[in-house]
Structures are given as C-alpha cells and as structure tokens.
C-alpha cells in the first residue's frame, strides 16, 4: 500500500547518513449435539442470547435442511432464553419444514427492537421461486421478502423478520414474490462497523494499521448494495543504516461499494479452505459474503534520527487498489484486505440494524 513512499524515506535516510559520515493483538449460544437426520425425532432445543452482544441459534431440521436465527447486537429488548422446535411439513412444494420459536416457558416470541435474521439451508435446488414463509393459525401462509441463492444443487434463503411465530420455506408463485416485495418496509438501515487494527512484522519494519470502516445498506434488506468509507492510519517504525525511521500515513477511500449475498454451502457443514475466515471461529460457515476494492489515497510524514542528527519531511502515499472480502457470520463481520506490499490482513467488526 505504501511501499513507494517508504522507499523514498529510505533513500532520504541514505542521503542524511552520507552527510553524517565521521560524526559518530455473539459469543456463540449454547447448543445441544444434533442428532442424525435418520435418527430419533428432533425435539425442542434451548438457547440463551444476550441482548447487548447478540448471537445466533442453529438447528438441524431433520428433513435435509438447516435453520439459523441471528439476533444482531441490541435487536432483542432483553436477554432471552429461547425454545426452538422443528416443524414437520411435507409436500412437493416444501423446501424446509421450518421451525417454531418462542421464549422458554412461553408461547410467545421474544420482543425485538429491530429485525432478526432467518436463514434456511437446504440440500436441494427448487429454483428461484422459493421463499421463507410465516405460517398462520388458519393454515395459510404469508410470504416474507426473501433473498435466494442457489449453487451446486444447494439453496440458501435469507429474510429479516420483526416478530416470531412458525416459519418454513416453500415454493411460491412469481406473483406472490412481487406482492411480498411491494409490502416490504424500509424502516431500518443495515450497517457494518469495523474499527480494528492489525500489527504487521516485516523484518526490520514494524507496522500497525488501524482501520475505521463503515458501510450502509438503505434498501431495508440485509443483502444487497452497501456503500460507505474506509479510513486507515498506519505507523511504520524501522531501524536501518544505524538510524531510526518513523513514518505515519493517513489514507482514505470515501466511496466504498460492495454487494452482500447469502453464502451457499458448497460442502455441507464443512469449512471452505479458500474462504478468508482466518482465526475467527473458522469451524462456522458464513451467512453472507461480498467483495470489493479499496481505492486508497492520502499522505503522511516521516522522521529519521541518526545519532544526534535527524530530519523530517512530508510524503504523499502511493495510491493503491486493495481487494477485500466481507464475511458475515451471525452478527460478526470479518473484513479481509489484500494490502499491496503487506499481504492478507484481517479486521473484525459487526453488523446491526438501525432505525432511520
């Protein structure tokens, strides 16, 4: 990212040295072991979610599908104990039988400040005309606006919900999909926050990169287009030619843009070795993923000291284009940036809904 600018400073050290010759680094909710799909019937499972940190509940539904319910930070009005039970719904139009979610020892769902996220994974492909649905007491259903991803015979569905009852996934008509989309509210923005730092040790060069990254989706849905900014500060310390170099840079990209989409499992419940999850709970599959490029520009200054002599100068940072990947797992975010001259660098953050 800043190799050319630092090279200029190293040359500056050399010139000064020649002149001085002779001078002397959602917590996961508790979960019971999942039975095999062809084993004993599944029963309700208990989960505990803290409102302040958020978290997720996952369960195998026993019909070739899995469900994940994500509660972002502060989406719950209070710390909550949940009971989630699979539903047994059959038919050629059913992608997933679904689940019923209530507070433990109650027949009511938890109170929400803003939407929670439901994700269904199914080991079959029924095309794009499928959706998450809310089952009603009279036996009918309500179509929930849903993002659909299909790959290699597998399907991932994602939707935001503002209250809980019984949910499943089934085939719908294009007219039903359009009607649900027309009724979708846009009362919330989804916002990604990353404020983290990374230490880079490159031999004699010690570097620290601090990143302030924010991206907002104003569509009302969790998936879709995000726009925002990236502000980075770097400190670089190096000892060379008997002297010491300190260089600080501030670089920015005010027009960050990328699209988040549900991640479809390519190997059932098995991490993808090429996926940039790094050490952030690598055993967990991501929920959403997006990619983009940071176009960073800026400036900085450098100071050198050799013995009792020193000097400083202002330096323009070399413009760089650094590819990045955003991975969302539960309410957590990992931003992986391929920084020119540095390599793969990881920054952690979170995603949450915010009222407009």
N, C-alpha and C positions, 0 to 999 in steps of 0.2 A: 504493500500500500504506500509505504513511504521510503522505498529503497533509494530512489534517485536523490531525494532531499537529504537523507542521511549520508550518502556518498559525498555530496557537496560539503557537508560538515567535516567528514574525514579528511578531505583534501585541505580544508581550512586548517585542521589540526597540523597537517604536514607542513604547510606554509609557515605557521607560527613556530613549530618545532625547529625548522631550519633557521629561523631568526633568533632562536634562543640557544643555539649551539655554544657550549662553553659556559653557559650561565649556571650550570649545576642542575491460596483457595473455596394434597389432599390427601398429606398422609393418606395412604390407601385405607379404605374401610375394611373392617374385619370381614372375612368370608369363610364359609364352610367349604370343605372339599366337594367338588362337583361330581355327582355320580355319572357313570357312563350312560350314553343315550339309550342303550338297550337294557339298562339295569332297572333297579326298582323305581317306582313312580317318584317324581320330584315333588317336594313339599315346600312350604313357605320357608324362606330364608330371612335371617335378621341382619340388619346393617345399622351402623351408627355413623352419622355425618355431623360434623361440626360446622356451624353456620359461617364462622369467621374465615375458616380456611377452605371450605368446600370439600368436595370429594366425589366418589363415584361408587355405584353398586353394579356388579356384573353377575349374570347367571346364565347357565345353560338351560334352554327351554325344553330340551328333550325331543325336539322334532327336527333336528338338523339346523336349528337357528339358535342364536345367542342374543341377549339384550344387554345393553349398558345404559344406565341412567346417570347423567352427570349433573352435579349441582355446583355451579361456579361459586366463587367467593361471594358471600353475603346474599346468595339467592334464597336461602332458607331464612325465615324470620327468626328461628331459634335452633339450637342444637336438637337433633331429631333422631329417634330410633325408628327404623323402617322395617316393615314386613312386606316381602315381595314373593308372590306365588305365581308359578306358570299357569297359563290358561290352555285348555285342551280344545282347540278349534280345528276342525278338519274340513277339507274340501279342495277341489282342484284350483280354486282361486285364492287359496291361503298360502302366503309366503312364510309367515310365522304365526303360531298360535297366540303369542303375546304373553302379557303378564297383568297382574293386578297389584297395585302398590298402595299401601295405607300406612299410617303411623301404627306402630306396635300397640296392641291392646285397643285399637280403634278401627272403625270402618270408614274413616275419613283420611284423605290425603294430607300431606304436610302443607302448611301455609307458605307461600312464596312471595318474595319481594320483586323478583323478576324471573324470566323463564328458566326452566331447567331444560336439559337436552336429552332426548331419547335417540338411541342408535340401535338398529337391528342389523345383525349379520346373518346371512343365510347362504348355505352351500348349494344354491341353485339359482338359475337365471330365468326370470319371468318377464324380462324386458323392462322398458322404462315406465310402463303403465302400472306401476305398483305404488303403494303409499302406506304410510303409517296411519292408522285409523283409531278413533276413540269409540269403543262400544257403548251403546246407550242401553238404558234399562228395558226399553221396549223391544230389544233385539236388533234394532237398526244400528247404523254406524255413522260417524262423522269423519269426513276426510280431513286430515291435518296436512297443511302445506309441507311437502317433503322434498329433500334433495336426494336424488337416486344416483348411485354409482354402480356400474356393472363391469366386471372383468373376469376372464377365465372361468366362466360359469358360476361366479360368486357375486352376491349382491350386498351392498351396504346402503341402508336408509338412515336419514338423519332428519330430525324435526325438533323445534322448540315448543314447549307446552307451558301454559300458565297455571294449570292445576292437574291433579291426578285422579284417574279412575281406572278403567280397564283399557289397555292399548294392545293392538296387534298390527299385523301387516298383511295386506291382501291386494289382489289385482283390482284396479278401478278403471273407469272409462276416461277418455281424454276430457269429456265434458265435466266429470266430477273433479278432475285435477284443476281445470281452469276456474271452476266455481270456487274451489278452496283457495286458490291463489288470489282471486279477486277479494275474498273476505279477510285475507291476511292483514293483521295490524302491523304498523311500523312505529310502535311506541318506544322501542328500545334500539340503541346502537350497541353493537358488539365491539369491544375494544381490547386490543392486545397491548400489554405493557411489558417491556423488557428494560430493566435497569440493572446492569450486571457488569462485572469486569473479568478480564482474563489476563493471567500472567504468562508471558512468553519468554523462554530462556533460549537464546541463540548464541551459545558460547560466551564470548566477552560482552555481548549485548543483552541487557536486561530490559524487557519491555512490558509495560502494563497498558492494556486497552480497556477503557471504560465506555460502555455504550448505553445511550438513552434512546430507546426505540419505541415508537407508538404508532399504531395503525388502527383505523376505524372502518367498520362496515355499517353504512347507514341504510341498508336495504330492508332492515328488520329481520333478516335471517342470519344464522351463524355462518353458513357457507356463502361464498360469493366474493366480490371485489373489496379489497381493503386498500386504503390509502393513508399515508402518514409521513413520518420523518424518521431520520436516523442522525443522531449527534454523537460523535465519538471524540474522546480525548485520549491521546497517547503520551506516555512518558517513556523516554528512552535513555538509558544510562549505559555508558561504555567506557572501559579503560583501554587506551591504545597509545603507543609511542611514548610511554612514560607519563601520559596525561590522562585527564578525565573529561568525558563529553556528557553533557546533559542536554537533551533536546525534547521539547514539548510541542505537540501539534493539536489543533482543533480542526476537525474535518466534518462535513455535513452532507446530507442528501435530503433536501426538503420535499422531494417528490417520489417517495417510496410507493410502489404499487405491486400488488400480487393478488392471486385468487386462491382462496381456500376451498378444498373439496373433500368429501369423505374419503377416507382411505379404505380400499377394498383389500381384505386379506388374501394374499396370493398363496400362502401356505397356512392352513388352518391352525390358528393359535401358535404359530412358530415365528419368531422374530426374523426379519429380513436382514441378512448380514450387511447389505449395501445401504440400509436405511440409516440416516445420520442421527441415531438416538443417543450415541455416546453413553456416558455412565448414568443417565437419568432414567432409572427403572427400565433397563433395556429388555426385561422379560415381558413388558407390556406393549401390545400393539398400539399404534397411534390411532386416533379418531379422525383427524383431519390433517391434510398436508398441502402446502403451497410452495411455490418457488418464484424467485425474482432476482434482481440485480441491484446492488447498492452502487450508485454513481457518486463517489465521494470526492469533494474538493475542499480546500482550506489552506491554512498557513500555520506557521509556528515560529519558534525561535530556538537557537542553540547557544550553549555556553561551554567554553573549554577552559581548562585550567592545567597549566604545566608548571609545576613549582610555584613560584611567586607571581607568575605571569598568566594572563588569561585574556579572553575576549568573547564577545557575543555578536550575533547577527540574526536578522530576520530571514526566514526562508519560506518560500511557497511550497506547499505539499504537492507532490505529483498527483494529478488526477488519476483515479483508479476506478475500475469496474469490477466489483466483487460479487460473484454469485452467492445467493443464500437460499436456505431451505427453512421453512417454518413447519414445525410439527406440533400438533396439539394432542395431548394425552390427558384425559379427564379435564381438569381445569388448568393444567400446567402447559407451558409453552417452552419449546426449545428452538432457539434460533441458531442455525449453523451457518457460518460465513466462511467462504474460501477467500482469505485475505492474501492479496498478492505479496510475495516476499515473506509471508508468515506461515501460511498453510491453513488447515482446518481449525477453526476457533469456535467455541460454544458459549452461548449466552442464554440464561434462563429467565423466564418471566411467567405471566399468567394471562388468562382471558376472562373477561367478565362482561355482563350486560349492564348498560347504564341508561337510565331514563333520559328522555330528551327535554 
